[in-house]
Amino acid sequence: MDLERINNIVNQNEKFDVFYNERAVWIQEINENNQMAKVGFVDNFEEKDVFIKDLYERTL
């Protein structure tokens, strides 16, 4: 995913299906300087800092 798309998702009121390593996540914070995002995993309480480029949307 690129920075423009992730900012678009964060600033929308709709729900988007975003994934990291085949796991659904929600985006908590974005650090544009180092291209990282803090995500929370939908399936448990785990949080992780990941590279924005490693996030993706699943297309149907």
DSSP file (Angstrom, degrees, kcal/mol; ACC not computed):
  #  RESIDUE AA STRUCTURE BP1 BP2  ACC     N-H-->O    O-->H-N    N-H-->O    O-->H-N    TCO  KAPPA ALPHA  PHI   PSI    X-CA   Y-CA   Z-CA
    1    1 A M              0   0    0      0, 0.0     2,-0.2     0, 0.0    54,-0.2   0.000 360.0 360.0 360.0 150.8    0.0    0.0    0.0
    2    2 A D     >  -     0   0    0      1,-0.1     4,-2.3    51,-0.1     5,-0.2  -0.647 360.0-107.1-106.1 167.7    1.3    3.5   -0.6
    3    3 A L  H  > S+     0   0    0      1,-0.2     4,-2.2    -2,-0.2     5,-0.2   0.864 116.4  54.1 -61.1 -40.6    1.1    6.5    1.7
    4    4 A E  H  > S+     0   0    0      1,-0.2     4,-1.9     2,-0.2    -1,-0.2   0.922 110.9  45.9 -61.7 -43.9   -1.6    8.3   -0.2
    5    5 A R  H  > S+     0   0    0      2,-0.2     4,-2.4     1,-0.2    -2,-0.2   0.911 111.5  50.8 -67.6 -42.0   -3.9    5.3   -0.1
    6    6 A I  H  X S+     0   0    0     -4,-2.3     4,-2.3     1,-0.2    -1,-0.2   0.893 110.6  49.5 -65.3 -38.4   -3.4    4.7    3.6
    7    7 A N  H  X S+     0   0    0     -4,-2.2     4,-1.8    -5,-0.2    -1,-0.2   0.889 109.5  52.8 -64.9 -38.1   -4.1    8.4    4.4
    8    8 A N  H  < S+     0   0    0     -4,-1.9     4,-0.4    -5,-0.2    -2,-0.2   0.925 110.4  47.3 -61.4 -45.4   -7.2    8.1    2.3
    9    9 A I  H >< S+     0   0    0     -4,-2.4     3,-1.3     1,-0.2    -2,-0.2   0.928 111.4  50.0 -62.3 -46.5   -8.4    5.1    4.3
   10   10 A V  H 3< S+     0   0    0     -4,-2.3    -1,-0.2     1,-0.3    -2,-0.2   0.836 110.8  50.0 -63.6 -33.1   -7.7    6.7    7.7
   11   11 A N  T 3< S+     0   0    0     -4,-1.8    -1,-0.3    -5,-0.2     2,-0.2   0.406  95.5  89.7 -89.9   3.4   -9.6    9.8    6.8
   12   12 A Q    <   -     0   0    0     -3,-1.3    -3,-0.0    -4,-0.4    -4,-0.0  -0.647  68.7-142.5 -96.6 156.1  -12.7    8.0    5.6
   13   13 A N  S    S+     0   0    0     -2,-0.2     2,-0.1     2,-0.1    -1,-0.1   0.542  76.0  90.5 -90.5  -9.3  -15.7    7.1    7.7
   14   14 A E  S    S-     0   0    0     -5,-0.1     2,-0.4     1,-0.1    -2,-0.1  -0.383  82.8-106.6 -85.0 166.2  -16.2    3.8    5.9
   15   15 A K        -     0   0    0     -2,-0.1     2,-0.4     2,-0.0    -1,-0.1  -0.765  32.7-169.1 -92.6 135.5  -14.7    0.5    6.8
   16   16 A F        -     0   0    0     -2,-0.4     2,-1.0    -7,-0.1    41,-0.0  -0.961  25.1-123.8-122.5 142.5  -11.9   -0.9    4.6
   17   17 A D        +     0   0    0     -2,-0.4    41,-0.9    41,-0.2     2,-0.4  -0.763  38.9 175.5 -88.1 103.3  -10.5   -4.4    4.7
   18   18 A V  E     -AB  25  57A   0     -2,-1.0     7,-2.6     7,-0.6     2,-0.3  -0.894   6.9-167.7-113.0 140.0   -6.8   -3.9    5.4
   19   19 A F  E     -AB  24  56A   0     37,-3.2    37,-2.0    -2,-0.4     2,-0.4  -0.903  19.9-168.8-130.8 153.8   -4.4   -6.8    5.9
   20   20 A Y  E >  S-A   23   0A   0      3,-2.4     3,-1.5    -2,-0.3    35,-0.1  -0.958  85.3 -14.6-137.9 120.5   -0.9   -7.6    7.1
   21   21 A N  T 3  S-     0   0    0     33,-0.5     3,-0.1    -2,-0.4    34,-0.1   0.911 128.9 -53.1  50.5  48.7    0.5  -11.1    6.6
   22   22 A E  T 3  S+     0   0    0      1,-0.2     2,-0.4     0, 0.0    -1,-0.3   0.589 116.4 114.5  67.2  12.4   -3.0  -12.5    5.8
   23   23 A R  E <   -A   20   0A   0     -3,-1.5    -3,-2.4    19,-0.0    -1,-0.2  -0.948  69.8-118.5-116.7 134.7   -4.4  -11.0    9.1
   24   24 A A  E     +A   19   0A   0     -2,-0.4    18,-2.5    -5,-0.2    19,-0.5  -0.463  40.3 177.1 -69.6 137.9   -7.0   -8.3    9.2
   25   25 A V  E     -AC  18  41A   0     -7,-2.6    -7,-0.6    16,-0.3     2,-0.4  -0.909  26.5-138.4-135.7 161.8   -5.8   -5.1   10.9
   26   26 A W  E     - C   0  40A   0     14,-2.4    14,-2.4    -2,-0.3     2,-0.6  -0.968  29.0-119.6-118.8 146.2   -7.0   -1.6   11.8
   27   27 A I  E     + C   0  39A   0     -2,-0.4    12,-0.2    12,-0.2     3,-0.1  -0.728  33.0 171.9 -89.3 121.5   -4.7    1.3   11.4
   28   28 A Q  E     -     0   0A   0     10,-3.0     2,-0.3    -2,-0.6    11,-0.2   0.846  64.4  -0.7 -95.5 -43.6   -4.1    3.2   14.6
   29   29 A E  E     - C   0  38A   0      9,-1.5     9,-1.9     2,-0.0     2,-0.4  -0.977  56.6-146.1-146.9 156.1   -1.3    5.6   13.7
   30   30 A I  E     - C   0  37A   0     -2,-0.3     2,-0.6     7,-0.2     7,-0.2  -0.995   2.1-164.8-126.0 133.0    0.8    6.6   10.7
   31   31 A N  E  >> - C   0  36A   0      5,-3.2     5,-1.9    -2,-0.4     4,-0.5  -0.891   7.8-176.7-113.8  97.2    4.4    7.8   10.8
   32   32 A E  T  45S+     0   0    0     -2,-0.6     3,-0.4     1,-0.2    -1,-0.1   0.805  74.4  65.9 -66.0 -30.2    5.0    9.3    7.4
   33   33 A N  T  45S+     0   0    0      1,-0.2    -1,-0.2    -3,-0.1    -2,-0.0   0.900 117.1  23.2 -62.5 -42.1    8.7   10.1    8.1
   34   34 A N  T  45S-     0   0    0     -3,-0.4    -1,-0.2     2,-0.1    -2,-0.2   0.259 107.1-117.0-110.4  13.7    9.7    6.5    8.4
   35   35 A Q  T  <5 +     0   0    0     -4,-0.5    17,-2.5    -3,-0.4    18,-0.4   0.863  69.2 135.9  58.6  39.8    6.9    5.0    6.3
   36   36 A M  E   < -CD  31  51A   0     -5,-1.9    -5,-3.2    15,-0.3     2,-0.4  -0.826  38.0-162.1-117.7 156.3    5.5    3.0    9.3
   37   37 A A  E     -CD  30  50A   0     13,-2.8    13,-2.8    -2,-0.3     2,-0.6  -0.997  17.9-134.4-134.6 140.7    2.0    2.4   10.6
   38   38 A K  E     -CD  29  49A   0     -9,-1.9   -10,-3.0    -2,-0.4    -9,-1.5  -0.856  34.9-175.7 -91.0 125.5    0.9    1.2   14.0
   39   39 A V  E     -CD  27  48A   0      9,-2.9     9,-2.3    -2,-0.6     2,-0.4  -0.878  21.4-146.4-122.3 154.0   -1.7   -1.5   13.5
   40   40 A G  E     -CD  26  47A   0    -14,-2.4   -14,-2.4    -2,-0.3     2,-0.4  -0.953  25.4-122.7-114.1 140.0   -4.0   -3.5   15.8
   41   41 A F  E >   -C   25   0A   0      5,-2.4     3,-0.9    -2,-0.4   -16,-0.3  -0.673   8.5-145.0 -86.0 135.3   -4.9   -7.0   14.8
   42   42 A V  T 3  S+     0   0    0    -18,-2.5    -1,-0.1    -2,-0.4   -17,-0.1   0.814  95.7  57.2 -67.1 -32.1   -8.6   -7.7   14.5
   43   43 A D  T 3  S-     0   0    0    -19,-0.5     2,-0.3     3,-0.0    -1,-0.2   0.514 121.4  -4.1 -84.9  -4.1   -8.3  -11.3   15.8
   44   44 A N  S <  S-     0   0    0     -3,-0.9    -3,-0.0     2,-0.2     0, 0.0  -0.905  83.6 -84.0-163.4-168.0   -6.6  -10.4   19.2
   45   45 A F  S    S+     0   0    0     -2,-0.3     2,-0.1    -5,-0.1    -3,-0.1   0.283  76.6 129.6 -95.5  10.9   -5.2   -7.5   21.2
   46   46 A E        -     0   0    0     -5,-0.1    -5,-2.4    -6,-0.1     2,-0.3  -0.377  37.3-166.9 -69.4 142.1   -1.8   -7.5   19.5
   47   47 A E  E     +D   40   0A   0     -7,-0.2     2,-0.3    -2,-0.1    -7,-0.2  -0.934   9.1 175.9-124.3 151.7   -0.4   -4.3   18.2
   48   48 A K  E     -D   39   0A   0     -9,-2.3    -9,-2.9    -2,-0.3     2,-0.6  -0.991  31.7-125.8-155.9 146.1    2.6   -3.9   15.9
   49   49 A D  E     +D   38   0A   0     -2,-0.3     2,-0.3   -11,-0.2   -11,-0.2  -0.859  42.2 172.8 -91.1 125.1    4.6   -1.3   14.0
   50   50 A V  E     -D   37   0A   0    -13,-2.8   -13,-2.8    -2,-0.6     2,-0.2  -0.898  38.4 -95.0-131.8 158.5    4.8   -2.3   10.3
   51   51 A F  E >   -D   36   0A   0     -2,-0.3     3,-1.6   -15,-0.2     4,-0.3  -0.556  30.2-132.1 -71.3 137.3    6.0   -0.8    7.1
   52   52 A I  G >  S+     0   0    0    -17,-2.5     3,-1.8     1,-0.3    -1,-0.1   0.860 106.2  62.8 -57.9 -36.8    3.1    0.8    5.1
   53   53 A K  G 3  S+     0   0    0    -18,-0.4    -1,-0.3     1,-0.3   -17,-0.1   0.709  96.7  59.5 -64.0 -18.9    4.3   -1.0    2.0
   54   54 A D  G <  S+     0   0    0     -3,-1.6   -33,-0.5     2,-0.0     2,-0.3   0.493  87.9  90.1 -89.5  -4.1    3.5   -4.3    3.7
   55   55 A L    <   +     0   0    0     -3,-1.8     2,-0.3    -4,-0.3   -35,-0.2  -0.659  56.4 173.7 -88.9 149.0   -0.2   -3.5    4.2
   56   56 A Y  E     -B   19   0A   0    -37,-2.0   -37,-3.2    -2,-0.3     2,-0.4  -0.987  30.2-124.4-151.9 160.4   -2.7   -4.4    1.5
   57   57 A E  E     -B   18   0A   0     -2,-0.3     2,-0.5   -39,-0.2   -39,-0.2  -0.868  28.1-128.1-104.2 140.6   -6.4   -4.5    0.7
   58   58 A R        -     0   0    0    -41,-0.9     2,-0.4    -2,-0.4   -41,-0.2  -0.778  21.0-149.6 -89.9 128.0   -8.0   -7.7   -0.4
   59   59 A T              0   0    0     -2,-0.5     0, 0.0     1,-0.1     0, 0.0  -0.779 360.0 360.0 -98.0 141.5   -9.9   -7.5   -3.6
   60   60 A L              0   0    0     -2,-0.4    -1,-0.1     0, 0.0    -2,-0.0   0.437 360.0 360.0 -92.0 360.0  -12.9   -9.7   -4.2
